[in-house]
Amino acid sequence: MTGSQIMVILFLCGSGLAEENVLMTAERLGGKTLGTLVKDADLVETLSGQGPFTLFAPVDKAFKALPQDVLDKLTSDKELLSQVLTYHVVSGNVTSNQLKNDMVVDTVEGTSKLRVNIYGSKVTVDGANVILPDQLATNGVVHMVDKVLYPLPTQSILEYAAATPTLSQLVYAVSMGDLIDFFKGGPFTLFAPSDEAFDKLPAGVLSDLLQNKTALNNVLEYHVILGTVYSAGLSDNLRVKAANNQDLTVKIEGENVIINDAKVTTADVTVKNGVIHVIDTVLLPPTRNTKHSS
């Protein structure tokens, strides 16, 4: 055995790689709650298997941040717990240099996919930050994340909006603008005005828009970004191009995210073809095309 081979063996033993599978690695790096829940769900044998697996492992703080009723439901329903935990696992070794923006990968959960986004040097999975990437284990690789991931819904942007009573006016406006087919595409980021946001419009503005498809579509497309931008990708003074080719300005004021003059009231609603942020004010483009479409 050469000196270099001895050094490699010593390095692997010292790093824990020679004896730690993906679950053990995650537990050592701050995922003890994950380890406990994996045991409760009878998944230890699965994650100790040959693999290889890629595990997006939530740190303990991620589970502590869950609402108590959600955590209680997970711990009392083994089938649901197993579904959520296996949603954090991808078959094969997927290292950070293989991840691309708006990349979608299959999970071993079986029916859902994870969406990867890259914002500069920041990598997210379903909006969760990867805080410690590329931790090698005997049967795969571990990426520590700061949030618990939930299986992606099968609903598209419009399907989610249609099923949400507080977004009914948005759905009606999209229908009147004949943009239903547009919203079947994506991926998109939608800043979705609530019904209360529409109610705040000056008298006559909404009725005028509903009678002018060109102007209506211009306003609706001003609420859309092409591509998926979670909260992690929004920063103070960021300017982003909306689908109508006009700029939106992002401001971060304490805990609040402001898009132009609209506050995000519900962030990071993951849907099949993008992400939704609900806002409290309708965004009106600085220049509005008032020419009536034929």
PyMOL commands that set and color helices and strands:
alter all, ss='L'
color gray80, all
select helices_A, chain A and resi 3-15+22-28+32-40+44-47+60-64+68-76+78-86+96-98+157-162+165-176+182-184+195-199+205-210+213-221+231-233
alter helices_A, ss='H'
color red, helices_A
select strands_A, chain A and resi 53-58+89-91+103-106+113-119+122-125+128-137+140-145+188-193+224-226+239-241+247-253+256-259+262-271+274-279
alter strands_A, ss='S'
color yellow, strands_A
deselect
rebuild
show_as cartoon
